[in-house]
Amino acid sequence: MHQQYVKRPAAPSGSRLITRQPMEAMPNEMQFRPSERALLRADATEPLSDKSRCIRVSTPADGPAIVALLRNAGLHPIWQERGLHWKYWQKRADWPGDRSFVLSDGSQILGHVAIVPGACTWGHQRAAVVHMIDWAASADAPGAGVALMKHVRSLADAMIATDGSPDTLRVLPVLGFRRYGTATLYVRALHPLRYLTFSAPWNWKTLPKFLISVAWGLAAPAVQCGQWNTRRIMPEQVQSIAAILPSAGANRVVMERSTALFTYLLDCPIATVTLHSVEKAGHIRGYFLLAFVPGQARLVDCWIDSSEPDDWQALVQCAVHVARQAPGIAEVITVASDPLLSGCLRQSGFHARRKTPVQMLIRKGQDGPPECPPVQMLDSDAAYHHHGYPQFWG
């Protein structure tokens, strides 16, 4: 999740009223750093007093103004028209609702938020969840950021946050988010020499990072898939893995996946996304989803119909095997909050680079999951967001 505040409103756009939300006061007893206090003052302590301001669904015509707002906030937005359309406005069979919203004042856009929709299931319960992305507001619009957040909150049973700036992560509990667990960012070096190829210009960090990646590469276990095989699944073949998608149990929480979700992701114009089945003895047992951005492969989602660590280890090894065959890739990265998957990643030569809290805001009257959902990169825009040039985690 990304939230920043800019000094000027973005370019003009049309307006259609959806809702206006009252603001809540900031708790006086909380102690914040100056930057956090400014963030909360700008967003949480003042109402939207101007009746001309409204929250509405964005349209493709708003694209340039949204990009300008996000750029001024330092969020490095995707600016290509096709990428914006896919992320905000392309129809999704798994989520018929809207996914991008702006706060406007007449012809001016003062704030924006988009969502990555999903669902969390456990036992016989299911909760629709959304992850906010591209969340930005003008400092000239007090209350805009929280008003947008409250509108998004009304769209689902729960909101989930798995990343963000340090200030945003500290502010979320003030807005009602509760910590459920921790997500860990992992990296495994695949071709260390390619770090030098992509590192231009070099600086004093280049050589130490290269030496670390070489050491990690030498220490990583050999990639062995054993009796397991992989097969790339094309968009028209996605239905073939429907029977082995994640399923909840009495004591298991899962993030819901669907063939409609995978069909949408395979059409992503921002990153190259590939879906692969994992098979043993001629039977499909699991799958993994890879995204390729400059210099980097991302294991954005994976699942196998087993609770055995050896099977999950084989799944990870198969994903690494496919990732290292891709041209121009130096490393493979992933995110996991599930202890079983995290353990298999470490045993497969992945190294933890950063930890972030998994926080949720549950709608009043709704039950939350009994434990931390097993989030992966697919549950946010981490699956495909990049700056257009290599940015390595190794």
Wavefront OBJ file of the C-alpha trace (Angstrom):
o trace
v 0.000 0.000 0.000
v 1.345 3.420 -0.879
v 0.138 6.742 0.483
v 1.765 10.124 0.000
v 0.623 13.738 -0.045
v 1.362 16.305 -2.719
v 1.169 20.054 -2.667
v -0.955 20.725 -5.717
v -4.108 19.263 -7.185
v -3.773 17.314 -10.412
v -5.213 18.006 -13.839
v -8.996 18.528 -14.192
v -11.548 15.821 -14.816
v -15.309 15.328 -14.740
v -17.292 14.527 -11.617
v -20.066 12.144 -10.584
v -21.055 11.894 -6.935
v -20.815 8.566 -5.144
v -20.493 9.320 -1.467
v -19.073 11.632 1.140
v -17.591 10.294 4.361
v -17.281 12.015 7.766
v -13.847 12.091 9.326
v -12.755 10.792 12.711
v -10.471 12.616 15.116
v -6.948 11.423 15.808
v -6.484 9.910 19.283
v -4.786 12.506 21.481
v -2.855 9.947 23.512
v -0.884 8.571 20.553
v 2.671 9.814 20.064
v 3.906 10.286 16.501
v 6.955 11.569 14.696
v 6.429 14.957 12.973
v 6.025 13.375 9.517
v 3.363 10.994 10.821
v 1.537 13.760 12.669
v 1.461 15.795 9.458
v 0.073 12.821 7.588
v -2.698 12.366 10.116
v -3.494 16.083 10.280
v -3.830 16.202 6.548
v -6.098 13.205 6.439
v -7.767 12.310 9.696
v -8.587 15.402 11.673
v -10.625 17.557 9.327
v -13.906 16.823 7.523
v -14.601 17.313 3.868
v -16.282 20.631 4.521
v -16.616 21.691 0.895
v -19.855 20.221 -0.483
v -18.503 20.476 -4.007
v -16.041 17.690 -3.247
v -17.150 14.140 -3.943
v -15.831 10.605 -4.356
v -16.598 9.008 -7.709
v -15.512 6.124 -9.875
v -12.578 7.113 -12.061
v -12.669 6.810 -15.844
v -9.961 6.417 -18.501
v -10.250 10.169 -19.106
v -8.874 10.672 -15.576
v -5.721 8.717 -16.389
v -3.334 11.665 -16.979
v -4.533 13.447 -13.828
v -4.162 10.298 -11.721
v -0.632 9.721 -13.050
v 0.284 13.352 -12.289
v -1.058 13.053 -8.740
v 0.850 9.830 -8.082
v 4.054 11.158 -9.650
v 3.961 14.245 -7.469
v 3.547 11.907 -4.512
v 6.677 9.985 -5.538
v 4.833 6.713 -6.183
v 6.318 5.905 -9.642
v 2.967 5.026 -11.246
v 2.427 2.924 -14.330
v 1.722 5.556 -16.962
v 1.212 3.539 -20.150
v -2.424 3.722 -21.230
v -2.807 -0.038 -21.624
v -1.295 -0.722 -18.208
v -3.565 1.798 -16.506
v -6.620 0.408 -18.259
v -5.782 -3.152 -17.218
v -5.165 -2.202 -13.611
v -8.109 0.160 -13.063
v -10.822 -0.390 -15.666
v -10.528 -3.703 -17.497
v -13.473 -5.950 -16.660
v -12.798 -8.831 -14.281
v -15.041 -11.880 -14.029
v -13.935 -12.437 -10.413
v -14.783 -8.855 -9.315
v -17.648 -7.123 -11.096
v -17.281 -3.920 -9.078
v -15.191 -0.802 -9.718
v -11.502 -0.709 -8.750
v -10.391 2.938 -9.010
v -11.829 6.001 -7.295
v -11.017 9.700 -7.175
v -11.948 12.536 -4.865
v -12.703 15.547 -7.031
v -13.568 19.182 -6.513
v -15.295 20.275 -9.660
v -12.730 19.750 -12.390
v -9.812 19.050 -10.023
v -8.749 15.611 -8.768
v -7.531 15.892 -5.181
v -7.121 12.231 -4.287
v -7.077 8.722 -5.691
v -7.203 5.133 -4.482
v -7.403 1.815 -6.316
v -7.907 -1.704 -5.025
v -6.638 -5.219 -5.571
v -9.714 -7.346 -4.781
v -9.643 -10.813 -3.287
v -11.216 -13.109 -0.728
v -10.132 -14.946 2.399
v -11.796 -18.236 3.372
v -11.682 -20.463 6.435
v -13.976 -23.276 7.501
v -17.370 -22.401 6.032
v -16.738 -18.650 6.088
v -15.681 -16.316 3.317
v -14.721 -12.654 3.537
v -14.271 -10.393 0.521
v -11.061 -8.398 1.049
v -9.417 -5.494 -0.743
v -5.856 -4.190 -0.707
v -5.446 -0.454 -1.371
v -2.896 0.638 -3.970
v -1.995 3.960 -5.600
v -3.430 5.785 -2.574
v -2.544 9.474 -2.703
v -4.118 12.785 -1.740
v -3.324 16.457 -1.989
v -2.254 18.303 1.142
v -4.732 20.964 -0.012
v -7.590 18.496 0.644
v -7.713 17.717 4.389
v -9.598 14.490 5.007
v -9.287 13.240 1.432
v -7.119 10.202 2.131
v -9.251 8.800 4.949
v -12.474 9.597 3.038
v -11.181 7.474 0.161
v -10.130 4.725 2.572
v -13.581 4.689 4.179
v -15.228 4.424 0.790
v -13.034 1.450 -0.064
v -13.842 -0.108 3.316
v -17.531 -0.144 2.349
v -16.800 -2.309 -0.711
v -15.749 -5.465 1.143
v -15.878 -7.377 4.402
v -12.286 -6.492 5.243
v -9.283 -4.484 4.125
v -5.805 -5.979 4.178
v -2.433 -4.217 4.132
v 0.840 -6.035 3.552
v 3.254 -3.232 2.667
v 3.674 0.539 2.677
v 5.995 3.290 3.855
v 7.086 3.213 7.526
v 4.836 6.203 8.274
v 1.816 4.568 6.639
v 2.386 1.286 8.474
v 2.468 3.105 11.806
v -0.638 5.131 11.011
v -2.814 2.191 9.944
v -3.447 0.945 13.519
v -4.781 4.417 14.383
v -7.313 3.972 11.594
v -8.483 0.646 13.030
v -6.190 -1.911 11.388
v -5.110 -4.868 13.550
v -1.936 -6.854 13.077
v -2.492 -10.503 12.159
v 1.030 -11.635 11.394
v 4.157 -10.930 9.370
v 4.995 -11.198 5.687
v 8.630 -11.811 4.750
v 10.263 -10.727 1.517
v 12.675 -13.395 0.163
v 15.268 -13.412 -2.619
v 17.397 -16.089 -4.260
v 20.256 -15.234 -6.608
v 20.064 -17.129 -9.905
v 22.803 -15.609 -12.092
v 25.049 -13.318 -9.971
v 27.077 -12.016 -12.931
v 23.933 -10.401 -14.286
v 23.852 -8.108 -11.244
v 27.000 -6.479 -12.670
v 25.500 -6.324 -16.150
v 22.478 -4.393 -14.899
v 24.296 -2.254 -12.307
v 25.111 0.880 -14.274
v 26.517 3.161 -13.152
v 28.411 1.273 -10.458
v 28.869 2.677 -6.976
v 30.564 1.567 -3.764
v 27.696 -0.853 -3.024
v 27.944 -2.714 -6.331
v 30.884 -5.006 -5.530
v 29.772 -5.969 -1.983
v 26.283 -6.803 -3.290
v 27.801 -8.873 -6.078
v 30.016 -10.812 -3.661
v 27.047 -11.502 -1.381
v 24.987 -12.760 -4.321
v 27.865 -15.041 -5.385
v 28.113 -16.441 -1.851
v 24.368 -17.013 -1.738
v 24.425 -18.678 -5.143
v 27.222 -21.039 -4.115
v 25.488 -21.913 -0.847
v 22.078 -22.540 -2.424
v 21.138 -26.201 -2.916
v 21.099 -27.628 -6.406
v 17.744 -27.308 -8.137
v 16.250 -30.782 -8.223
v 12.653 -31.443 -9.231
v 12.930 -35.210 -8.847
v 9.787 -36.994 -10.007
v 7.928 -33.714 -10.436
v 7.300 -32.100 -13.825
v 6.094 -28.636 -14.831
v 3.947 -27.575 -17.751
v 3.138 -24.053 -18.851
v -0.594 -23.320 -18.792
v -1.829 -21.019 -21.532
v -4.858 -18.731 -20.996
v -7.214 -21.099 -22.806
v -5.998 -23.967 -20.546
v -6.490 -22.315 -17.151
v -9.533 -24.462 -16.388
v -7.218 -27.493 -16.187
v -6.013 -26.463 -12.728
v -9.449 -25.607 -11.304
v -9.602 -28.810 -9.259
v -6.405 -28.089 -7.287
v -6.922 -24.435 -6.339
v -6.525 -23.532 -2.629
v -9.317 -24.811 -0.401
v -10.014 -23.914 3.204
v -10.284 -26.469 5.966
v -11.492 -26.475 9.538
v -8.076 -25.290 10.698
v -6.799 -23.721 7.478
v -7.117 -20.146 6.250
v -6.482 -19.534 2.551
v -6.556 -16.646 0.144
v -9.074 -17.564 -2.518
v -7.899 -18.183 -6.080
v -9.960 -18.725 -9.215
v -9.514 -19.451 -12.892
v -11.056 -16.026 -13.610
v -8.336 -14.367 -11.515
v -5.570 -16.206 -13.365
v -7.111 -15.405 -16.742
v -7.069 -11.719 -15.818
v -3.442 -11.865 -14.611
v -2.197 -13.665 -17.717
v -3.414 -10.662 -19.714
v -1.228 -8.265 -17.687
v 0.576 -5.764 -19.976
v 2.789 -4.407 -17.165
v 4.817 -7.576 -16.535
v 5.080 -10.894 -18.370
v 3.054 -13.382 -16.321
v 3.221 -17.159 -16.822
v 1.217 -19.926 -15.126
v 2.644 -23.425 -14.643
v 1.177 -26.670 -13.362
v 3.186 -29.015 -11.159
v 2.588 -32.679 -11.900
v 3.608 -36.023 -10.450
v 2.859 -39.443 -11.938
v 0.734 -37.751 -14.595
v -1.537 -35.928 -12.113
v -1.673 -32.173 -11.574
v -0.903 -31.527 -7.902
v -0.272 -27.796 -7.799
v 0.675 -24.647 -9.663
v 2.878 -21.590 -9.516
v 2.583 -18.162 -11.093
v 5.667 -16.222 -12.208
v 5.959 -12.575 -13.225
v 8.982 -11.269 -15.114
v 10.128 -7.647 -14.846
v 13.513 -6.175 -15.848
v 16.256 -8.405 -14.428
v 13.942 -10.173 -11.986
v 11.532 -13.114 -11.745
v 8.791 -13.014 -9.124
v 7.128 -16.060 -7.641
v 3.843 -14.270 -7.098
v 1.661 -17.229 -6.121
v 1.976 -20.970 -5.562
v -0.015 -23.840 -4.111
v 0.078 -27.618 -3.860
v -2.642 -29.932 -2.567
v -0.558 -31.233 0.305
v 0.509 -30.354 3.831
v 3.788 -32.245 3.482
v 6.925 -30.050 3.552
v 8.629 -32.255 0.943
v 5.847 -31.555 -1.555
v 6.011 -27.802 -0.957
v 9.796 -27.997 -1.264
v 9.389 -29.665 -4.661
v 6.926 -26.936 -5.704
v 9.441 -24.199 -4.862
v 12.248 -26.060 -6.624
v 10.153 -26.398 -9.770
v 9.436 -22.661 -9.743
v 13.132 -21.836 -9.338
v 13.982 -24.213 -12.183
v 11.609 -22.427 -14.566
v 12.677 -18.943 -13.424
v 16.377 -19.579 -13.989
v 15.728 -20.598 -17.617
v 14.330 -17.149 -18.462
v 16.737 -14.848 -20.341
v 18.167 -11.792 -18.593
v 17.061 -12.779 -15.066
v 19.470 -12.280 -12.145
v 17.268 -13.262 -9.199
v 13.896 -14.625 -8.143
v 11.930 -12.993 -5.334
v 8.766 -13.769 -3.421
v 6.719 -12.878 -0.339
v 5.269 -15.334 2.188
v 3.495 -15.149 5.525
v 2.791 -18.879 5.843
v 5.322 -20.724 8.056
v 5.314 -23.860 5.880
v 6.068 -21.983 2.656
v 8.592 -19.738 4.412
v 10.512 -22.747 5.709
v 10.619 -24.340 2.257
v 11.873 -21.096 0.718
v 14.761 -20.901 3.182
v 15.671 -24.536 2.530
v 15.676 -23.789 -1.207
v 18.294 -21.063 -0.918
v 16.057 -18.007 -0.435
v 17.175 -15.310 2.001
v 14.896 -13.052 4.034
v 15.423 -9.386 3.144
v 12.592 -7.541 4.887
v 9.593 -8.159 7.107
v 6.333 -6.211 7.070
v 3.200 -6.575 9.212
v 0.062 -8.127 7.768
v -2.737 -5.857 8.998
v -6.498 -6.122 8.524
v -9.478 -3.869 9.139
v -12.611 -5.975 9.594
v -16.061 -4.532 8.941
v -18.151 -4.152 12.103
v -20.280 -7.221 12.739
v -18.030 -9.442 10.616
v -15.771 -12.205 11.896
v -12.123 -12.013 10.952
v -9.962 -15.033 10.130
v -8.698 -17.006 13.153
v -5.069 -16.620 12.043
v -2.916 -14.678 9.622
v -3.975 -15.246 5.992
v -1.220 -16.803 3.841
v -0.595 -13.731 1.700
v 1.688 -13.757 -1.327
v 2.691 -11.151 -3.905
v -0.520 -11.829 -5.847
v -2.552 -10.229 -3.045
v -1.222 -6.739 -3.835
v 0.325 -4.933 -6.788
v 3.733 -6.334 -5.780
v 3.051 -9.032 -8.363
v 3.618 -6.681 -11.292
v 4.573 -3.163 -10.173
v 8.039 -2.000 -11.257
v 9.845 1.157 -12.309
v 10.840 0.044 -15.800
v 14.446 -0.744 -14.915
v 16.149 -3.424 -12.747
v 15.733 -2.982 -8.987
v 17.263 -5.920 -7.184
v 16.571 -7.289 -3.725
v 19.776 -9.340 -3.577
l 1 2 3 4 5 6 7 8 9 10 11 12 13 14 15 16 17 18 19 20 21 22 23 24 25 26 27 28 29 30 31 32 33 34 35 36 37 38 39 40 41 42 43 44 45 46 47 48 49 50 51 52 53 54 55 56 57 58 59 60 61 62 63 64 65 66 67 68 69 70 71 72 73 74 75 76 77 78 79 80 81 82 83 84 85 86 87 88 89 90 91 92 93 94 95 96 97 98 99 100 101 102 103 104 105 106 107 108 109 110 111 112 113 114 115 116 117 118 119 120 121 122 123 124 125 126 127 128 129 130 131 132 133 134 135 136 137 138 139 140 141 142 143 144 145 146 147 148 149 150 151 152 153 154 155 156 157 158 159 160 161 162 163 164 165 166 167 168 169 170 171 172 173 174 175 176 177 178 179 180 181 182 183 184 185 186 187 188 189 190 191 192 193 194 195 196 197 198 199 200 201 202 203 204 205 206 207 208 209 210 211 212 213 214 215 216 217 218 219 220 221 222 223 224 225 226 227 228 229 230 231 232 233 234 235 236 237 238 239 240 241 242 243 244 245 246 247 248 249 250 251 252 253 254 255 256 257 258 259 260 261 262 263 264 265 266 267 268 269 270 271 272 273 274 275 276 277 278 279 280 281 282 283 284 285 286 287 288 289 290 291 292 293 294 295 296 297 298 299 300 301 302 303 304 305 306 307 308 309 310 311 312 313 314 315 316 317 318 319 320 321 322 323 324 325 326 327 328 329 330 331 332 333 334 335 336 337 338 339 340 341 342 343 344 345 346 347 348 349 350 351 352 353 354 355 356 357 358 359 360 361 362 363 364 365 366 367 368 369 370 371 372 373 374 375 376 377 378 379 380 381 382 383 384 385 386 387 388 389 390 391 392 393 394
